[in-house]
Amino acid sequence: FSVKWWNTLHQGSTIKLNAESTMDDTMLTAMLIMTLGFWAYSIAVAMARVRAIILERERNTSWARELNTAEA
């Protein structure tokens, strides 16, 4: 009984790689665009953090000082 109840309680897969998706095309497009946007934002934030860590670690070197004065 519990297996049948579990399978009827939860929705099946909406996006399928080898078959047609059951999601509306407009909703699928919006979801894919938002997913790509999320990944782009995550990568940009990670790269900004890496840059900040490198500049903090190398703050006493000449190239980091030159970069700091060029940006100011």
N, C-alpha and C positions, 0 to 999 in steps of 0.2 A: 504493500500500500504506500509506503513512504517514498519509494522510487517513482511511482506514477504521480504522486502528489508533487514531488520536487520538479519533475519534468513539466508538469502542467502549470506550475506556479511561475516559472521563469521563462522569459522570452528567449526564443532561439536566436541564432546568429543573424544579424541584419545585413552585414556586409560579407559577401562571399567572393573569394578570389577566382574560383572556377565556375561560377554560375552568376546569373543576374541578381543584383542586389534587390532586396525587398523594400528598401528605403526609397522614398520619393527623390527624384533627381535633384531638385532644388535643395532639399535637406542634405543630401549626400555631398553636393558641391560645397555648400556652406561648411559642413563638418570638415571636409578635406582642407579647405582654405584656412580654417581656424587651427587645424592641426599643424599645417605648415607654418602658420604665423607663430604658434606656440613654440615650435622647434627653433625657428629663426630667432625669436626673442631669447630663448634659453641659451642658445649658442652665443648670441651677442653679449649677454650678461656674463657668461662664463669667460669669454675672451676679454671683456673689460676688467674682470676681476684678476685674471692672469696678468694683464698689463699693469694693473695697480700693484700686484705683488712683486713683479719684476722691478718696477720703478722704485718701490720701497726698499727692496733688497740692494739695488745698485745706486742708491741715492748719493753715495759719496764718490761715484765715478764721474769722469769728465763728460762722457756722452749723456749721462742722465741730467747733469747740471745744464748742459747746453740745450737739451730738449726742454727742460723746465723754463729756461729763459726765453726760448723761441716761442713757447706757447703763451707766455705771459704778456 
